Amino acid sequence: MSIWTKLWRTWLPLTLCVIGVALLIVKDFSAFGVDAFAAFVGAGSSVWLTNVLWRMGISGNQDRDDEEDARQYLALHGHWPDEHR
């Protein structure tokens, strides 16, 4: 995994959430601090969730490829690869 991928998947959402918490504390739980907290934590959470959903979607490609390979095996040999004969 490249450094840019790690930055995008982990450090960007974490940094946004930490900034939100820091602003909440620094602004002494004022209205601005609460609004900033909600905005930054919301942004960080949405970046993280987008990454999770993207990885889940991509992992389905491997499952489809495995299924295609198994079907080709079935067509050649007459039984599924995991069936013992």
Secondary structure as UniProt FT lines:
FT   HELIX           3..6
FT   HELIX           7..11
FT   HELIX           12..26
FT   TURN            27..29
FT   HELIX           31..77
FT   TURN            81..82
//
